[in-house]
Amino acid sequence: MCIMITKIFKSFFVFLYFLLFLPACTNAQQVNPGNPDTTSIYSAEQLETLMTRPICLEGYRSNQTGPLTRIDENGKETTDSTFTVVKMKIPSDGLMINGWLHLPLGEGRFPLVVLTNGGGDGSRPIKSLSNWIAPILAHCGIAAFVHDKRGTGESEGDYVKTTYEDYIRDAGNCAEWLSKHERINPEMVGVMGGSEGGRIAVLAASRYPAIKFVISQAGTVVSTVEDRLYAQLNGMKDAGALTDSLLNTVRPLWKKSFLAWASNDPSKHEKVNKEIADWRKRYNMEILPYTNHEMASNPAFRAVLPTWYSMPNDYLSELAHFNKKWLAIFGEVDRVVPTEASIKNILHYMSLSGNKKYNIAVIPKCGHAPVNVETKRLIRIDYLVINWLNENVIY
């Protein structure tokens, strides 16, 4: 028994790495939605045009956070504050959500983008996309709201007990509250997020009337089981822990484990837990699932538990009624989110809802993060976002 416990603690760090830091690779997915109506997918020419530098960013360089840097005719760089930041707390489900409203300078009311967070409980890293793009939006005349995820940073709540449902309500409640702000145009309120935040953003837009548009970057549009199975196995394979043959061998056990989580049925958990114990006699623990008891009792799994607890929810069928403006951005070589399957589902559900107000951008050589997997350079999706907003929301 002591030997088994020691093995568990030695190998769970490897497992946790795969859950939180799933790497991208250069094995491209062939995007073939299998649907003749693919006019919503931007062509290479359209994408090239949309990813040119917007006028509002000419002469400026963005930073990871804070004001943009202005570059004068002599190439000298100076910080140029073109917006203000107001810290505030917004009520949601009896809790207070802490955030920062980036407001452009000037008079009148501005469009607003509420930014959702990525997966995990690290207050700073999960806001990396938000902290980067909020100043860019504000500089270009679009207010942006960055917030601490429930139970992280200065926002109230118990993170381990949260699920996607909580994040969806927080995003929606923040949008509704801010739509009444004297400097915000209530007819131009939207939400944007990357990775986990991309899924949250779309669902919040689906449920809350105050939200008029949504932008998702690497936001999965598949079932929770398919999402976790794709990310987990690709992560282990790309990290060198799994060969192709081993991947095919362990896939059924991983699927059973995820289906047990999705069922929320203790008896199914117990059944798969016994199988996991048996598999550990033959295979290294680092390539096998952990039992639900191990994950719930070990603090090291804290960061991923909300994702696992969210697996019983169906986040696809409600898209059959989604009818708002939507920009869905995907990396062509994303190894965390299944791009091809997500596009197929978007096309399917938007055909059911009758929505014609959506666009899909597939970025070549882009993985899960907006980075070129070959050159390792940032892909300027901010250009795409600003140009899309100018054409579809602010026109």
CORMO-V254213 format. One record per residue. N is the residue number from 1. PHI is phi as a letter, one per 40 degrees, with the letter a starting at -180 (999 if undefined). Layout:
((N PHI) (N PHI))
This chain:
((1 999) (2 c) (3 c) (4 c) (5 c) (6 c) (7 c) (8 c) (9 c) (10 c) (11 c) (12 c) (13 c) (14 c) (15 c) (16 c) (17 d) (18 c) (19 c) (20 c) (21 b) (22 c) (23 c) (24 c) (25 b) (26 b) (27 c) (28 c) (29 c) (30 c) (31 c) (32 b) (33 d) (34 g) (35 b) (36 c) (37 c) (38 b) (39 c) (40 c) (41 c) (42 c) (43 c) (44 d) (45 c) (46 c) (47 c) (48 c) (49 c) (50 c) (51 b) (52 c) (53 c) (54 c) (55 d) (56 c) (57 b) (58 c) (59 g) (60 b) (61 b) (62 c) (63 b) (64 c) (65 a) (66 g) (67 d) (68 c) (69 b) (70 c) (71 b) (72 c) (73 c) (74 c) (75 g) (76 c) (77 b) (78 b) (79 c) (80 b) (81 c) (82 b) (83 a) (84 b) (85 b) (86 b) (87 c) (88 a) (89 b) (90 b) (91 c) (92 a) (93 f) (94 g) (95 b) (96 b) (97 c) (98 c) (99 a) (100 b) (101 c) (102 c) (103 b) (104 c) (105 c) (106 h) (107 c) (108 g) (109 b) (110 b) (111 c) (112 b) (113 b) (114 c) (115 c) (116 c) (117 b) (118 c) (119 c) (120 h) (121 b) (122 c) (123 d) (124 c) (125 c) (126 c) (127 b) (128 d) (129 c) (130 c) (131 c) (132 c) (133 c) (134 d) (135 c) (136 c) (137 c) (138 c) (139 c) (140 c) (141 g) (142 b) (143 c) (144 a) (145 b) (146 b) (147 b) (148 c) (149 d) (150 d) (151 g) (152 b) (153 f) (154 b) (155 c) (156 c) (157 h) (158 b) (159 d) (160 c) (161 c) (162 c) (163 b) (164 d) (165 d) (166 c) (167 c) (168 c) (169 c) (170 c) (171 c) (172 c) (173 c) (174 c) (175 c) (176 c) (177 c) (178 c) (179 c) (180 c) (181 c) (182 c) (183 b) (184 b) (185 c) (186 c) (187 c) (188 b) (189 b) (190 b) (191 b) (192 a) (193 a) (194 b) (195 f) (196 d) (197 c) (198 c) (199 c) (200 d) (201 c) (202 c) (203 c) (204 c) (205 c) (206 c) (207 c) (208 b) (209 c) (210 c) (211 c) (212 b) (213 a) (214 a) (215 b) (216 b) (217 b) (218 f) (219 c) (220 c) (221 b) (222 b) (223 c) (224 c) (225 c) (226 c) (227 c) (228 c) (229 c) (230 c) (231 c) (232 c) (233 c) (234 c) (235 c) (236 c) (237 c) (238 c) (239 c) (240 g) (241 c) (242 b) (243 c) (244 c) (245 c) (246 c) (247 d) (248 c) (249 c) (250 c) (251 d) (252 d) (253 c) (254 c) (255 c) (256 c) (257 c) (258 c) (259 c) (260 c) (261 c) (262 c) (263 c) (264 f) (265 b) (266 d) (267 c) (268 c) (269 c) (270 c) (271 c) (272 c) (273 c) (274 c) (275 c) (276 c) (277 c) (278 c) (279 c) (280 c) (281 c) (282 b) (283 b) (284 c) (285 c) (286 c) (287 b) (288 b) (289 c) (290 c) (291 c) (292 c) (293 c) (294 c) (295 c) (296 c) (297 c) (298 c) (299 d) (300 c) (301 c) (302 d) (303 c) (304 b) (305 d) (306 d) (307 c) (308 c) (309 c) (310 c) (311 c) (312 c) (313 c) (314 c) (315 b) (316 b) (317 c) (318 c) (319 c) (320 c) (321 b) (322 c) (323 a) (324 b) (325 c) (326 a) (327 b) (328 b) (329 b) (330 b) (331 c) (332 c) (333 b) (334 c) (335 b) (336 b) (337 b) (338 c) (339 d) (340 c) (341 c) (342 c) (343 c) (344 d) (345 c) (346 c) (347 d) (348 c) (349 c) (350 c) (351 c) (352 c) (353 c) (354 g) (355 c) (356 b) (357 b) (358 b) (359 b) (360 b) (361 b) (362 b) (363 c) (364 c) (365 f) (366 b) (367 c) (368 c) (369 c) (370 c) (371 b) (372 c) (373 c) (374 c) (375 c) (376 g) (377 c) (378 c) (379 c) (380 c) (381 c) (382 c) (383 c) (384 c) (385 c) (386 c) (387 c) (388 c) (389 c) (390 c) (391 c) (392 b) (393 b) (394 c) (395 d))
